[in-house]
Amino acid sequence: MKGYNWEKSETFIKIPIRIIPMRIIPRRIERAQLGYYGWKMLYGRRKTGKTFIVRNFLEHDRYYFVNRDGTIMDWTDGRSLIYEDFWREFVEKLGKERIVIDEFHRLPDNFLDLLHAHSGTPDSEVILVTSTLWLSMRLFKEKESPLLGIVFPVRIGLIDEREILVELSKEVKGKELVEASTYLREPLLVPVYHPSLRDFLVEFLASSGPVVKEVIGEAFTEEEVFFSEVHQAVLHSIADGKSKSGEIAGHLLNKGLLDSVSSIQKYLRVLSSMGLIRKMPIFGKRRRFRYSIASPLLDLHFYLEAKYAYTELETSVEFIRKAVDYKLPRHVEDFIADLLAKAYGLRRVSVELPELELDIALQAFNRLGLVGEVKWKDRVKREEVRKIEEKLSRFDCRKVLVVPSAEVLEREPEGIEVLTPEDLLEIAKESIERTLKSEM
């Protein structure tokens, strides 16, 4: 918990886009996990809504926030405390008040021992919050960690696909609903979004690209990891379409940023553990993966950085719009595939067969349980439908074709279920209901 840049001030996002008041995503799926009685720890990448969830949805009497300089703010009554006064007060209030400690990882190491020593205090309720992933996982993997067995960890990531779809359906419908839901999984976009999504993204990136860049830099600061040129190059490479470790390593070798192909793995592990990239298993191939940027917004950001260095150089709005139009259908494919995977309890995989790519491939145990294509366009011609039928006929499982509206199809496919935004919304609603019932 040491080694931070204590002099760096907190970042407050200022976005010159009109604010839509009172748009609140209740995060019911994550909150259901927090119904566990006992001490809890919420952890996740910066700007994923951890503090918002605790302050608005979890009961607490005392809320402490640890600043970068080590001082502690009591948000309950506006006081500022030094560490020595804080821990004495914490011990005195334990068992009498429900206590939240936000960014607790900034406290000295001996605070973890203090937590362990007082974990048996009767009727005590403590919620720890941290914006680290790598550090949090390390704390739970260490055999002698003081946190083992005393706190229940809950990871807070991007907003669940099902929940954002259901909540945004109160405002927008159809194609706009799916496109907006794809990007508003990123909580920092929720209060500022306005239709249309494509225009909004262009406005946001043109005005607030440096803010996104700062969020990434701060994530590395919190994780005690130096944001190197290699980390940036890996993210740029993935955003630019290189998805396998060998492809990424080859690109960085050509730039003189790596000594060997194998050295790429340590950078991929760091970025994955921080929640910035995700890896998807390749079906039928052990320990082979495809990598992607976890957040569609960040993927757009790094793509624009790789192509235009848009946060450093003045970049035409037309270039940003071109990037949005290029990336958006791919992000929608990912959103739909992940939504269906969660709704049906399947595992998303990548299928690699000669001359065949699948937009959606979901695994059930050792076999594929659902395959599908996404055609996010205004018209799907008869010949395209025929090719989809031919492609999906190779698989003995459920088959789906997702389109923005049934009207875009020149003819209905045979043996394939057509899903529209309205169908996806119903699937999401039913899945949330089942999930919440199972958590009760």
CORGI-V820321 format. One record per residue. N is the residue number from 0. RES is the residue in one small letter. SS is DSSP state (helix for helix, strand for strand, loop for the rest). Layout:
n-><N;N>
res-><RES;RES>
ss-><SS;SS>
This chain:
n-><0;1;2;3;4;5;6;7;8;9;10;11;12;13;14;15;16;17;18;19;20;21;22;23;24;25;26;27;28;29;30;31;32;33;34;35;36;37;38;39;40;41;42;43;44;45;46;47;48;49;50;51;52;53;54;55;56;57;58;59;60;61;62;63;64;65;66;67;68;69;70;71;72;73;74;75;76;77;78;79;80;81;82;83;84;85;86;87;88;89;90;91;92;93;94;95;96;97;98;99;100;101;102;103;104;105;106;107;108;109;110;111;112;113;114;115;116;117;118;119;120;121;122;123;124;125;126;127;128;129;130;131;132;133;134;135;136;137;138;139;140;141;142;143;144;145;146;147;148;149;150;151;152;153;154;155;156;157;158;159;160;161;162;163;164;165;166;167;168;169;170;171;172;173;174;175;176;177;178;179;180;181;182;183;184;185;186;187;188;189;190;191;192;193;194;195;196;197;198;199;200;201;202;203;204;205;206;207;208;209;210;211;212;213;214;215;216;217;218;219;220;221;222;223;224;225;226;227;228;229;230;231;232;233;234;235;236;237;238;239;240;241;242;243;244;245;246;247;248;249;250;251;252;253;254;255;256;257;258;259;260;261;262;263;264;265;266;267;268;269;270;271;272;273;274;275;276;277;278;279;280;281;282;283;284;285;286;287;288;289;290;291;292;293;294;295;296;297;298;299;300;301;302;303;304;305;306;307;308;309;310;311;312;313;314;315;316;317;318;319;320;321;322;323;324;325;326;327;328;329;330;331;332;333;334;335;336;337;338;339;340;341;342;343;344;345;346;347;348;349;350;351;352;353;354;355;356;357;358;359;360;361;362;363;364;365;366;367;368;369;370;371;372;373;374;375;376;377;378;379;380;381;382;383;384;385;386;387;388;389;390;391;392;393;394;395;396;397;398;399;400;401;402;403;404;405;406;407;408;409;410;411;412;413;414;415;416;417;418;419;420;421;422;423;424;425;426;427;428;429;430;431;432;433;434;435;436;437;438;439>
res-><m;k;g;y;n;w;e;k;s;e;t;f;i;k;i;p;i;r;i;i;p;m;r;i;i;p;r;r;i;e;r;a;q;l;g;y;y;g;w;k;m;l;y;g;r;r;k;t;g;k;t;f;i;v;r;n;f;l;e;h;d;r;y;y;f;v;n;r;d;g;t;i;m;d;w;t;d;g;r;s;l;i;y;e;d;f;w;r;e;f;v;e;k;l;g;k;e;r;i;v;i;d;e;f;h;r;l;p;d;n;f;l;d;l;l;h;a;h;s;g;t;p;d;s;e;v;i;l;v;t;s;t;l;w;l;s;m;r;l;f;k;e;k;e;s;p;l;l;g;i;v;f;p;v;r;i;g;l;i;d;e;r;e;i;l;v;e;l;s;k;e;v;k;g;k;e;l;v;e;a;s;t;y;l;r;e;p;l;l;v;p;v;y;h;p;s;l;r;d;f;l;v;e;f;l;a;s;s;g;p;v;v;k;e;v;i;g;e;a;f;t;e;e;e;v;f;f;s;e;v;h;q;a;v;l;h;s;i;a;d;g;k;s;k;s;g;e;i;a;g;h;l;l;n;k;g;l;l;d;s;v;s;s;i;q;k;y;l;r;v;l;s;s;m;g;l;i;r;k;m;p;i;f;g;k;r;r;r;f;r;y;s;i;a;s;p;l;l;d;l;h;f;y;l;e;a;k;y;a;y;t;e;l;e;t;s;v;e;f;i;r;k;a;v;d;y;k;l;p;r;h;v;e;d;f;i;a;d;l;l;a;k;a;y;g;l;r;r;v;s;v;e;l;p;e;l;e;l;d;i;a;l;q;a;f;n;r;l;g;l;v;g;e;v;k;w;k;d;r;v;k;r;e;e;v;r;k;i;e;e;k;l;s;r;f;d;c;r;k;v;l;v;v;p;s;a;e;v;l;e;r;e;p;e;g;i;e;v;l;t;p;e;d;l;l;e;i;a;k;e;s;i;e;r;t;l;k;s;e;m>
ss-><loop;loop;loop;loop;loop;loop;loop;loop;loop;loop;loop;loop;loop;loop;loop;loop;loop;loop;loop;loop;loop;loop;loop;loop;loop;loop;loop;helix;helix;helix;helix;helix;helix;loop;loop;loop;loop;loop;loop;strand;strand;strand;strand;loop;loop;loop;loop;loop;loop;helix;helix;helix;helix;helix;helix;helix;helix;loop;loop;loop;loop;strand;strand;strand;strand;strand;loop;loop;loop;loop;loop;strand;strand;strand;loop;loop;loop;loop;strand;strand;strand;loop;helix;helix;helix;helix;helix;helix;helix;helix;helix;helix;helix;strand;loop;loop;strand;strand;strand;strand;strand;strand;loop;helix;helix;helix;loop;loop;loop;helix;helix;helix;helix;helix;helix;helix;helix;loop;loop;loop;loop;loop;loop;loop;strand;strand;strand;strand;strand;strand;loop;loop;loop;helix;helix;helix;helix;helix;helix;helix;helix;loop;loop;loop;loop;loop;loop;loop;loop;loop;loop;strand;strand;strand;strand;loop;loop;loop;loop;loop;helix;helix;helix;helix;helix;helix;helix;helix;loop;loop;loop;loop;loop;helix;helix;helix;helix;helix;helix;helix;helix;helix;helix;helix;loop;loop;helix;helix;helix;helix;loop;loop;loop;loop;loop;loop;helix;helix;helix;helix;helix;helix;helix;helix;helix;helix;helix;helix;helix;helix;helix;helix;helix;helix;helix;helix;helix;helix;helix;helix;helix;helix;loop;loop;loop;loop;loop;loop;helix;helix;helix;helix;helix;helix;helix;helix;helix;helix;helix;loop;loop;loop;loop;loop;helix;helix;helix;helix;helix;helix;helix;helix;helix;helix;loop;loop;loop;loop;loop;loop;helix;helix;helix;helix;helix;helix;helix;helix;helix;helix;helix;helix;helix;loop;loop;loop;strand;strand;strand;strand;strand;strand;loop;loop;loop;loop;loop;loop;strand;strand;strand;strand;strand;loop;loop;helix;helix;helix;helix;helix;helix;helix;helix;helix;helix;helix;helix;helix;loop;loop;loop;loop;loop;loop;loop;loop;helix;helix;helix;helix;helix;helix;helix;helix;helix;helix;helix;helix;helix;helix;helix;helix;helix;helix;helix;helix;helix;helix;helix;helix;helix;helix;helix;helix;loop;loop;strand;strand;loop;strand;loop;loop;strand;loop;loop;strand;loop;loop;loop;strand;strand;strand;strand;strand;loop;loop;strand;strand;strand;strand;strand;strand;strand;strand;strand;loop;loop;loop;loop;strand;loop;helix;helix;helix;helix;helix;helix;helix;helix;helix;helix;helix;loop;loop;loop;loop;loop;strand;strand;strand;strand;strand;strand;loop;loop;helix;helix;helix;strand;loop;loop;loop;loop;loop;loop;loop;strand;strand;strand;loop;helix;helix;helix;helix;helix;helix;helix;helix;helix;helix;helix;helix;helix;helix;helix;helix;helix;helix;helix;loop>
